[in-house]
Amino acid sequence: MNIPIIKSGGFSLIEVLVTLVLITIGVLGMVALQGKSIAFTQDTTQRNTAAMLAQDALELMRAQGKVSEKMAGEAFPVIDDCTSTPSEADKQLSCWSKEAARLLPGVDADLLKNEFHVCKAKAANTCDAGGTTIEIQLAWRVRNGECMDSQDVANPESDKGICRYRLRSEL
């Protein structure tokens, strides 16, 4: 009996090419996930730094027993020497702002003046000096759209390249 020979020329080559395409898609997906995890890690680190700085400011005020207010649009008090912690509340706030500018990315004099505030507030994001709650807001610059919490509830038209952190607490 003669068995007919069926030619399957090239079928194995097609299987190899399909396998390569699937592996390539998988590797590209892993690279994309790695890039996203780096962005999330960076955002988490910056938010933790902001939380630490806000807590430091609150503890400075608790130690002083009084609040040094700084409204948005006002400049921080200026002091040249921050090698040791000053005893006056305004000077402590100045040294704190320098530390915030050093630790958070993209913080300059303009951002310190317009986006940072330390004040008494009855409601969130309203510095009315009438409440008993202290609100501390910090901000830092990121590339547009990279802030994981870029939607500012109080101002939906706000700059998407600025991340904000707010701490509200009682003294």
C-alpha positions in Angstrom: 0.0 0.0 0.0 1.1 3.4 -0.9 0.5 6.1 1.7 0.1 9.5 0.1 2.6 12.1 1.4 0.9 15.3 2.4 3.1 18.3 2.2 2.8 20.7 5.2 5.5 23.0 4.1 5.7 26.2 6.3 3.2 25.2 8.9 5.8 25.0 11.7 7.1 28.4 10.6 3.7 29.9 11.1 3.4 28.4 14.6 6.8 29.9 15.5 5.8 33.3 14.2 2.5 33.3 16.2 4.3 32.2 19.3 6.8 35.1 18.8 3.9 37.6 18.4 2.3 36.4 21.6 5.5 36.5 23.6 6.2 40.0 22.3 2.7 41.2 23.4 3.3 39.7 26.8 6.7 41.4 27.2 5.3 44.8 26.1 2.5 44.4 28.7 5.0 43.7 31.4 7.1 46.8 30.4 4.0 49.0 30.5 3.1 47.7 34.0 6.6 48.3 35.2 6.4 51.9 34.0 3.1 52.4 35.8 4.4 50.9 39.0 7.4 53.4 38.9 4.9 56.3 38.5 2.8 55.0 41.4 5.8 54.6 43.6 7.1 58.1 42.9 3.6 59.5 43.6 3.4 57.6 46.9 6.9 58.8 48.0 6.0 62.4 47.2 2.7 62.1 49.1 4.4 60.5 52.1 6.9 63.4 52.1 4.1 65.9 52.0 2.3 64.2 54.9 5.5 64.2 56.9 6.0 67.9 56.3 2.4 68.8 57.1 2.7 66.8 60.4 5.9 68.6 61.2 4.2 72.0 60.7 1.3 70.9 62.9 3.7 69.7 65.7 5.6 73.0 65.5 2.4 74.8 66.1 1.4 72.5 68.9 4.8 73.1 70.6 4.4 76.9 70.2 0.8 76.9 71.3 -0.2 79.3 68.5 -0.8 79.3 64.8 1.4 81.2 62.4 -1.0 81.7 59.5 0.1 82.0 55.9 -2.7 82.5 53.4 -2.6 81.5 49.7 -1.2 84.5 47.8 1.0 85.6 50.7 4.8 84.9 50.8 6.3 83.0 53.7 8.3 85.0 56.3 11.9 85.2 55.3 14.8 84.0 57.5 18.4 83.4 56.5 19.6 81.0 59.1 17.7 77.7 59.7 20.6 75.7 61.1 18.9 75.5 64.5 15.2 75.6 65.1 14.2 79.3 65.8 12.0 80.0 68.9 9.6 82.4 67.1 6.6 80.8 65.3 7.0 83.0 62.1 10.7 82.0 61.8 9.8 78.3 62.3 7.2 78.6 59.5 9.9 80.1 57.3 12.4 77.3 58.0 9.6 74.8 57.4 8.8 76.3 54.0 12.5 76.0 53.0 12.5 72.4 54.0 9.3 71.8 52.0 10.9 73.4 48.9 14.0 71.2 49.4 12.1 67.9 49.8 9.2 68.3 47.3 9.9 68.4 43.5 9.3 71.6 41.6 8.6 73.8 44.6 9.6 77.4 43.9 8.8 80.8 45.3 5.7 81.1 43.1 4.3 77.7 44.2 5.1 78.5 47.8 3.2 81.8 47.6 0.1 80.6 45.6 -0.5 77.0 46.5 0.8 76.6 50.1 -1.3 77.7 53.0 -1.4 77.3 56.8 -4.6 78.7 58.3 -7.6 78.3 60.5 -10.6 77.2 58.6 -14.3 76.3 59.3 -14.5 74.2 56.1 -12.0 72.5 53.8 -10.1 74.8 51.5 -11.5 78.0 53.0 -9.1 80.0 55.0 -11.5 82.2 56.9 -9.6 82.5 60.2 -12.8 81.8 62.0 -12.6 78.1 62.7 -10.7 76.1 65.2 -9.4 73.6 62.6 -6.0 74.1 61.2 -5.6 73.4 57.5 -2.1 72.9 56.0 -1.8 72.6 52.2 1.3 71.7 50.4 1.8 71.4 46.6 4.5 70.2 44.2 4.9 70.0 40.5 4.7 66.9 38.3 4.5 66.4 34.6 1.0 67.2 33.3 -1.4 64.4 34.1 1.0 62.5 36.3 -0.6 63.5 39.6 -2.6 60.4 40.8 -5.1 62.7 42.5 -5.1 65.6 40.1 -8.8 66.5 40.4 -9.0 69.4 42.8 -12.5 69.3 44.2 -12.5 73.0 45.2 -11.2 74.1 41.8 -11.8 71.6 38.9 -10.1 73.9 36.5 -6.8 73.8 38.5 -3.5 73.0 37.0 -3.1 69.3 36.3 0.6 69.5 36.7 0.3 70.4 40.4 -0.3 67.8 43.1 -1.8 69.0 46.4 -1.9 67.5 49.9 -4.1 68.9 52.6 -4.1 68.1 56.3 -6.9 69.3 58.6 -6.5 68.9 62.3 -7.3 70.5 65.7 -4.5 71.9 67.8 
